[in-house]
């Protein structure tokens, strides 16, 4: 279900709106002496939004790198198998299939 355009735009701008509304209130309260918070907490809307932005960016970069690695590995395996079909015997799954199709060997009889 698609959201109305106004809601999407509001969600994209929400962090900026929160910072621009809350930060001046915190600053005025601190400078007026109404709150006795550390300056770290007064400026928290800035650093919390920056940390959230960095966290989302790091997660996106990690996901991108993981998908890129998986796709490259899959393409390399596909290329290797198409180029040299005899190397497919190096695949452990192929060896398991060969071993399963091989008839059971008998013990050699002592003469």
Backbone torsions as a table, in degrees:
resi	resn	phi	psi	omega
1	UNK	NA	128.5	-178.6
2	UNK	-84.8	143.8	177.2
3	UNK	-86.6	153.1	175.0
4	UNK	-62.1	154.2	-177.4
5	UNK	-56.8	-39.3	-178.0
6	UNK	-62.8	-37.9	-179.5
7	UNK	-68.3	-42.2	178.5
8	UNK	-60.8	-46.8	-179.1
9	UNK	-63.4	-38.8	179.5
10	UNK	-66.0	-40.9	179.4
11	UNK	-65.8	-35.1	178.2
12	UNK	-69.1	-33.4	-177.4
13	UNK	-94.4	-1.0	-173.4
14	UNK	-56.7	-46.2	179.6
15	UNK	-60.4	-40.1	178.6
16	UNK	-66.4	-37.1	178.9
17	UNK	-66.2	-44.3	-179.6
18	UNK	-61.6	-45.8	180.0
19	UNK	-63.7	-44.2	-176.6
20	UNK	-72.3	-20.5	176.7
21	UNK	-92.2	-41.9	-173.4
22	UNK	-81.5	-40.1	-176.9
23	UNK	-59.2	-48.6	178.3
24	UNK	-61.8	-35.5	177.8
25	UNK	-63.4	-46.2	178.9
26	UNK	-62.0	-42.0	-179.9
27	UNK	-63.4	-44.7	179.7
28	UNK	-64.0	-43.0	179.4
29	UNK	-64.1	-39.1	179.6
30	UNK	-68.3	-46.6	-178.6
31	UNK	-68.9	-28.6	177.8
32	UNK	-80.9	-10.8	179.0
33	UNK	82.9	13.4	-179.7
34	UNK	-75.6	-26.5	177.4
35	UNK	-124.1	149.6	-179.2
36	UNK	-115.0	49.3	-178.7
37	UNK	-88.7	159.3	170.8
38	UNK	-68.9	154.5	178.0
39	UNK	-63.8	-25.6	176.0
40	UNK	-59.3	-42.2	-179.2
41	UNK	-77.8	-30.5	176.5
42	UNK	-65.0	-40.1	-179.9
43	UNK	-91.1	9.3	-177.5
44	UNK	-58.2	-34.1	177.0
45	UNK	-58.0	-31.3	177.9
46	UNK	-70.9	-52.8	-174.4
47	UNK	-76.3	-27.2	176.6
48	UNK	-69.1	-42.6	178.0
49	UNK	-66.9	-36.2	177.3
50	UNK	-66.0	-41.8	177.7
51	UNK	-64.4	-40.5	178.0
52	UNK	-62.9	-41.9	178.0
53	UNK	-62.3	-44.6	179.2
54	UNK	-65.5	-38.3	178.9
55	UNK	-64.9	-45.3	178.2
56	UNK	-63.5	-41.2	178.1
57	UNK	-63.7	-40.9	178.9
58	UNK	-66.9	-40.4	177.8
59	UNK	-65.1	-40.9	178.4
60	UNK	-65.2	-41.5	179.3
61	UNK	-66.1	-39.0	178.4
62	UNK	-65.5	-44.1	178.7
63	UNK	-63.0	-42.1	178.6
64	UNK	-62.5	-43.9	-179.1
65	UNK	-65.1	-39.8	179.8
66	UNK	-65.7	-45.4	178.9
67	UNK	-64.0	-41.1	178.9
68	UNK	-61.9	-41.6	179.7
69	UNK	-65.3	-43.4	-179.7
70	UNK	-63.6	-43.7	-179.4
71	UNK	-65.3	-42.3	178.8
72	UNK	-63.8	-41.4	178.9
73	UNK	-64.0	-43.2	179.4
74	UNK	-63.1	-43.5	179.1
75	UNK	-65.7	-37.7	179.5
76	UNK	-65.5	-43.7	178.9
77	UNK	-63.5	-42.9	179.2
78	UNK	-63.8	-42.9	178.8
79	UNK	-63.9	-44.9	-178.6
80	UNK	-61.9	-41.4	-179.9
81	UNK	-69.1	-34.9	-179.6
82	UNK	-75.5	-31.4	-177.3
83	UNK	-77.6	-46.0	-178.1
84	UNK	-129.3	87.9	-176.7
85	UNK	-60.9	-25.8	-179.3
86	UNK	-68.4	-20.4	178.1
87	UNK	-75.1	-9.2	177.4
88	UNK	-65.7	-19.3	176.8
89	UNK	-68.4	-17.9	177.1
90	UNK	-76.6	-9.0	180.0
91	UNK	-77.4	124.6	-179.4
92	UNK	-58.7	-33.1	178.4
93	UNK	-65.1	-36.6	178.8
94	UNK	-67.8	-39.9	178.0
95	UNK	-63.8	-39.2	177.6
96	UNK	-62.7	-39.4	178.8
97	UNK	-66.3	-41.0	179.6
98	UNK	-64.9	-44.8	179.6
99	UNK	-63.2	-35.6	-179.7
100	UNK	-69.9	-31.8	-179.0
101	UNK	-84.2	-17.4	-178.8
102	UNK	-71.7	134.2	177.9
103	UNK	-67.4	152.5	-179.5
104	UNK	-64.7	132.7	-178.3
105	UNK	-85.7	143.9	177.5
106	UNK	-88.4	154.8	176.2
107	UNK	-72.1	136.2	177.3
108	UNK	-67.6	137.6	-179.5
109	UNK	-83.9	138.2	177.7
110	UNK	-78.7	136.1	-177.5
111	UNK	-90.1	NA	NA
